[in-house]
Every structure is written in structure tokens, then in C-alpha cells.
Amino acid sequence: MSPTGDDIRQDLERVEKLIASLSRSESSWTEDTPDNADAASDLTSAAEDEAVLEQLRERRDRLKGQLGEADG
């Protein structure tokens, strides 16, 4: 059974909330780190967060496309 327009809208809303949440948390962790190990750890976390954000953005774009097809 293929998803309905309402299902797609709900999924799209969840994805957009996740993107907003991750974007806010990304900007809030910018503080001085006490040593290089912490700095490296923060860089790794930032790279992982960015990868997740990119996947969420791609999913959002796919959902918008599906929504256009469902509404069209």
C-alpha cells in the first residue's frame, strides 16, 4: 500500500523538525575545548551530525517530490 498525502505530510513534518533540532544543537556546542582530544572528538561529532543532516535534507526533498506527485 503506497503512502497517502497525509502520511507523506506527517513524515515531512517529522523530518523538518529533526533538521531544525539538529541545526540548533549544532550551533550551541561551539565552546572552547580544553585539549586536542576533545577538539578531535567534537570534529568527529560535527562531521557525523552533518552527514545525518544531509541525509535528512535528501529525505525531505524526496518527500516533497512524493507529496507533489500525490497532490498532482
DSSP file (Angstrom, degrees, kcal/mol; ACC not computed):
  #  RESIDUE AA STRUCTURE BP1 BP2  ACC     N-H-->O    O-->H-N    N-H-->O    O-->H-N    TCO  KAPPA ALPHA  PHI   PSI    X-CA   Y-CA   Z-CA
    1    1 A M              0   0    0      0, 0.0     0, 0.0     0, 0.0     0, 0.0   0.000 360.0 360.0 360.0 126.6    0.0    0.0    0.0
    2    2 A S        -     0   0    0      1,-0.1     2,-0.0     0, 0.0     0, 0.0  -0.490 360.0 -95.8 -82.6 152.1    1.5    3.3   -1.0
    3    3 A P        -     0   0    0      0, 0.0     2,-0.1     0, 0.0    -1,-0.1  -0.313  36.7-128.7 -68.0 148.3    1.6    6.2    1.4
    4    4 A T     >  -     0   0    0      1,-0.1     4,-2.3    -2,-0.0     5,-0.2  -0.390  29.0-100.1 -87.1 170.2   -1.2    8.8    1.2
    5    5 A G  H  > S+     0   0    0      1,-0.2     4,-2.5     2,-0.2     5,-0.1   0.872 125.1  52.5 -57.4 -38.5   -0.6   12.6    1.0
    6    6 A D  H  > S+     0   0    0      2,-0.2     4,-2.4     1,-0.2    -1,-0.2   0.902 108.1  50.2 -66.6 -40.3   -1.4   12.8    4.8
    7    7 A D  H  > S+     0   0    0      2,-0.2     4,-2.3     1,-0.2    -2,-0.2   0.915 112.3  47.7 -62.0 -42.8    1.2   10.2    5.6
    8    8 A I  H  X S+     0   0    0     -4,-2.3     4,-2.8     2,-0.2    -2,-0.2   0.912 110.7  51.3 -65.8 -42.4    3.8   12.0    3.5
    9    9 A R  H  X S+     0   0    0     -4,-2.5     4,-2.4     2,-0.2    -2,-0.2   0.911 110.9  48.5 -61.2 -42.7    3.0   15.3    5.1
   10   10 A Q  H  X S+     0   0    0     -4,-2.4     4,-2.2     2,-0.2    -2,-0.2   0.915 113.4  46.6 -63.9 -43.6    3.4   13.8    8.6
   11   11 A D  H  X S+     0   0    0     -4,-2.3     4,-2.4     2,-0.2    -2,-0.2   0.912 112.2  50.9 -64.6 -42.3    6.7   12.2    7.6
   12   12 A L  H  X S+     0   0    0     -4,-2.8     4,-2.6     1,-0.2    -2,-0.2   0.899 109.0  51.5 -61.7 -41.7    7.9   15.5    6.1
   13   13 A E  H  X S+     0   0    0     -4,-2.4     4,-2.0     2,-0.2    -1,-0.2   0.910 110.2  48.8 -62.5 -42.9    6.9   17.4    9.2
   14   14 A R  H  X S+     0   0    0     -4,-2.2     4,-2.2     2,-0.2    -2,-0.2   0.916 111.9  49.1 -63.1 -43.2    8.9   15.0   11.4
   15   15 A V  H  X S+     0   0    0     -4,-2.4     4,-2.5     1,-0.2    -2,-0.2   0.917 110.7  49.9 -63.9 -43.2   12.0   15.3    9.1
   16   16 A E  H  X S+     0   0    0     -4,-2.6     4,-2.3     1,-0.2    -1,-0.2   0.871 110.0  50.9 -65.6 -35.5   11.8   19.1    9.1
   17   17 A K  H  X S+     0   0    0     -4,-2.0     4,-2.6     2,-0.2    -1,-0.2   0.899 110.4  49.6 -66.4 -39.8   11.6   19.1   13.0
   18   18 A L  H  X S+     0   0    0     -4,-2.2     4,-2.8     2,-0.2     5,-0.3   0.915 110.4  50.1 -64.1 -42.5   14.6   16.8   13.2
   19   19 A I  H  X S+     0   0    0     -4,-2.5     4,-2.4     2,-0.2    -2,-0.2   0.935 112.8  46.5 -60.8 -46.4   16.6   19.1   10.8
   20   20 A A  H  X S+     0   0    0     -4,-2.3     4,-2.2     2,-0.2    -2,-0.2   0.910 113.2  49.6 -62.7 -42.4   15.7   22.1   12.9
   21   21 A S  H  X S+     0   0    0     -4,-2.6     4,-2.3     1,-0.2    -2,-0.2   0.931 113.5  44.4 -63.4 -46.8   16.6   20.4   16.1
   22   22 A L  H  X S+     0   0    0     -4,-2.8     4,-2.1     1,-0.2    -1,-0.2   0.872 111.6  53.9 -66.7 -36.7   19.9   19.2   14.8
   23   23 A S  H  X S+     0   0    0     -4,-2.4     4,-1.3    -5,-0.3    -1,-0.2   0.900 110.7  46.4 -64.8 -40.4   20.7   22.6   13.3
   24   24 A R  H  X S+     0   0    0     -4,-2.2     4,-1.0     1,-0.2    -2,-0.2   0.920 112.9  48.5 -66.9 -43.9   20.0   24.3   16.6
   25   25 A S  H  X S+     0   0    0     -4,-2.3     4,-0.7     1,-0.2    -2,-0.2   0.837 106.6  58.1 -68.1 -30.8   22.1   21.8   18.6
   26   26 A E  H >< S+     0   0    0     -4,-2.1     3,-0.5     1,-0.2    -1,-0.2   0.890 108.0  45.5 -64.5 -39.5   25.0   22.1   16.2
   27   27 A S  H >< S+     0   0    0     -4,-1.3     3,-0.6     1,-0.2    -1,-0.2   0.688 107.1  60.0 -79.0 -17.1   25.2   25.8   16.8
   28   28 A S  H 3< S+     0   0    0     -4,-1.0    -1,-0.2     1,-0.2    -2,-0.2   0.628  91.7  65.6 -87.2 -12.9   25.0   25.5   20.6
   29   29 A W  T <<  +     0   0    0     -4,-0.7     2,-1.6    -3,-0.5    -1,-0.2   0.357  65.4 117.9 -92.7   8.9   28.1   23.3   21.1
   30   30 A T    <   +     0   0    0     -3,-0.6     2,-0.3    -4,-0.1    -1,-0.1  -0.582  40.4 127.5 -79.7  89.8   30.6   25.9   20.0
   31   31 A E        -     0   0    0     -2,-1.6     2,-0.1     0, 0.0    -2,-0.0  -0.909  67.9 -79.8-135.4 164.0   32.7   26.4   23.1
   32   32 A D        -     0   0    0     -2,-0.3    -2,-0.0     1,-0.1     0, 0.0  -0.418  43.4-141.1 -66.2 137.3   36.4   26.3   23.9
   33   33 A T        -     0   0    0     -2,-0.1    -1,-0.1     1,-0.1     6,-0.0  -0.825   6.2-137.8-101.5 141.0   37.7   22.8   24.3
   34   34 A P  S    S+     0   0    0      0, 0.0     2,-0.3     0, 0.0    -1,-0.1   0.759  77.9   5.7 -72.8 -24.6   40.3   22.0   27.0
   35   35 A D  S  > S-     0   0    0      1,-0.1     4,-1.9     0, 0.0     3,-0.1  -0.944  77.2 -97.8-152.3 173.3   42.5   19.8   24.9
   36   36 A N  H  > S+     0   0    0     -2,-0.3     4,-2.7     1,-0.2     5,-0.2   0.828 116.2  59.1 -66.0 -33.1   43.2   18.4   21.4
   37   37 A A  H  > S+     0   0    0      1,-0.2     4,-2.3     2,-0.2    -1,-0.2   0.921 108.3  45.7 -63.0 -42.7   41.4   15.0   22.1
   38   38 A D  H  > S+     0   0    0      2,-0.2     4,-2.6     1,-0.2    -1,-0.2   0.900 111.9  52.0 -65.7 -39.3   38.2   16.9   22.9
   39   39 A A  H  X S+     0   0    0     -4,-1.9     4,-2.2     2,-0.2    -2,-0.2   0.917 110.6  47.6 -63.2 -42.8   38.6   19.0   19.8
   40   40 A A  H  X S+     0   0    0     -4,-2.7     4,-2.3     2,-0.2    -1,-0.2   0.900 111.5  51.0 -64.5 -40.4   39.1   15.9   17.7
   41   41 A S  H  X S+     0   0    0     -4,-2.3     4,-2.5     1,-0.2    -2,-0.2   0.907 109.8  50.0 -63.0 -41.8   36.0   14.3   19.3
   42   42 A D  H  X S+     0   0    0     -4,-2.6     4,-2.6     2,-0.2    -2,-0.2   0.887 109.4  51.5 -64.9 -38.4   34.0   17.5   18.6
   43   43 A L  H  X S+     0   0    0     -4,-2.2     4,-2.4     2,-0.2    -1,-0.2   0.907 110.2  48.9 -64.2 -40.8   35.1   17.5   15.0
   44   44 A T  H  X S+     0   0    0     -4,-2.3     4,-2.4     2,-0.2    -2,-0.2   0.930 112.6  47.9 -63.7 -45.1   34.1   13.8   14.6
   45   45 A S  H  X S+     0   0    0     -4,-2.5     4,-2.8     1,-0.2    -2,-0.2   0.905 111.2  50.9 -62.0 -41.2   30.7   14.6   16.1
   46   46 A A  H  X S+     0   0    0     -4,-2.6     4,-2.4     2,-0.2    -1,-0.2   0.906 110.4  49.1 -64.2 -41.1   30.2   17.6   13.9
   47   47 A A  H  X S+     0   0    0     -4,-2.4     4,-2.0     2,-0.2    -1,-0.2   0.901 112.5  48.0 -64.9 -40.5   31.0   15.5   10.8
   48   48 A E  H  X S+     0   0    0     -4,-2.4     4,-2.2     2,-0.2    -2,-0.2   0.922 111.9  49.6 -65.6 -43.4   28.6   12.8   11.9
   49   49 A D  H  X S+     0   0    0     -4,-2.8     4,-2.8     1,-0.2    -2,-0.2   0.902 110.0  50.9 -61.5 -41.2   25.9   15.4   12.6
   50   50 A E  H  X S+     0   0    0     -4,-2.4     4,-2.4     2,-0.2    -1,-0.2   0.884 108.8  51.5 -65.2 -37.5   26.4   17.0    9.2
   51   51 A A  H  X S+     0   0    0     -4,-2.0     4,-2.1     2,-0.2    -1,-0.2   0.912 111.4  47.2 -64.8 -41.7   26.1   13.6    7.5
   52   52 A V  H  X S+     0   0    0     -4,-2.2     4,-2.5     2,-0.2    -2,-0.2   0.925 111.5  51.2 -64.5 -44.0   22.8   12.9    9.3
   53   53 A L  H  X S+     0   0    0     -4,-2.8     4,-2.7     1,-0.2    -2,-0.2   0.908 108.7  51.4 -59.8 -41.7   21.6   16.4    8.4
   54   54 A E  H  X S+     0   0    0     -4,-2.4     4,-2.3     1,-0.2    -1,-0.2   0.913 110.2  48.7 -62.4 -42.6   22.5   15.8    4.7
   55   55 A Q  H  X S+     0   0    0     -4,-2.1     4,-2.4     1,-0.2    -1,-0.2   0.902 111.9  49.5 -63.8 -40.1   20.5   12.5    4.8
   56   56 A L  H  X S+     0   0    0     -4,-2.5     4,-2.7     2,-0.2    -2,-0.2   0.898 109.8  51.0 -66.2 -39.7   17.6   14.2    6.4
   57   57 A R  H  X S+     0   0    0     -4,-2.7     4,-2.4     2,-0.2    -2,-0.2   0.912 110.6  48.9 -63.4 -41.5   17.7   17.0    3.8
   58   58 A E  H  X S+     0   0    0     -4,-2.3     4,-2.3     2,-0.2    -2,-0.2   0.915 111.7  49.2 -63.9 -41.9   17.7   14.5    1.0
   59   59 A R  H  X S+     0   0    0     -4,-2.4     4,-2.8     1,-0.2    -2,-0.2   0.914 109.4  52.6 -62.8 -41.8   14.8   12.6    2.6
   60   60 A R  H  X S+     0   0    0     -4,-2.7     4,-2.4     1,-0.2    -2,-0.2   0.924 109.3  49.1 -59.0 -44.7   12.9   16.0    2.9
   61   61 A D  H  X S+     0   0    0     -4,-2.4     4,-2.0     2,-0.2    -1,-0.2   0.902 111.6  48.8 -62.9 -41.2   13.5   16.6   -0.8
   62   62 A R  H  X S+     0   0    0     -4,-2.3     4,-2.6     2,-0.2    -2,-0.2   0.915 111.3  50.1 -63.7 -42.5   12.2   13.1   -1.8
   63   63 A L  H  X S+     0   0    0     -4,-2.8     4,-2.8     1,-0.2    -2,-0.2   0.899 108.7  51.7 -64.2 -39.8    9.1   13.6    0.4
   64   64 A K  H  X S+     0   0    0     -4,-2.4     4,-2.2     2,-0.2    -1,-0.2   0.903 110.5  49.6 -62.4 -39.5    8.4   16.9   -1.2
   65   65 A G  H  X S+     0   0    0     -4,-2.0     4,-1.9     2,-0.2    -2,-0.2   0.924 112.3  46.9 -63.2 -44.3    8.6   15.3   -4.6
   66   66 A Q  H  X S+     0   0    0     -4,-2.6     4,-2.8     1,-0.2    -2,-0.2   0.890 110.4  53.1 -64.1 -38.7    6.3   12.5   -3.5
   67   67 A L  H  X S+     0   0    0     -4,-2.8     4,-2.5     1,-0.2     5,-0.2   0.900 107.3  51.4 -64.6 -39.9    3.9   15.0   -2.0
   68   68 A G  H  X S+     0   0    0     -4,-2.2     4,-1.7     1,-0.2    -1,-0.2   0.885 112.3  46.8 -62.8 -38.7    3.8   16.9   -5.3
   69   69 A E  H  < S+     0   0    0     -4,-1.9    -2,-0.2     2,-0.2    -1,-0.2   0.896 113.1  48.6 -68.7 -40.3    3.0   13.6   -7.1
   70   70 A A  H  < S+     0   0    0     -4,-2.8    -2,-0.2     1,-0.2    -1,-0.2   0.868 118.5  39.6 -68.8 -36.4    0.3   12.7   -4.6
   71   71 A D  H  <        0   0    0     -4,-2.5    -1,-0.2     1,-0.2    -2,-0.2   0.758 360.0 360.0 -81.7 -25.7   -1.3   16.1   -4.8
   72   72 A G     <        0   0    0     -4,-1.7    -1,-0.2    -5,-0.2    -2,-0.2   0.458 360.0 360.0 -81.2 360.0   -0.8   16.4   -8.5
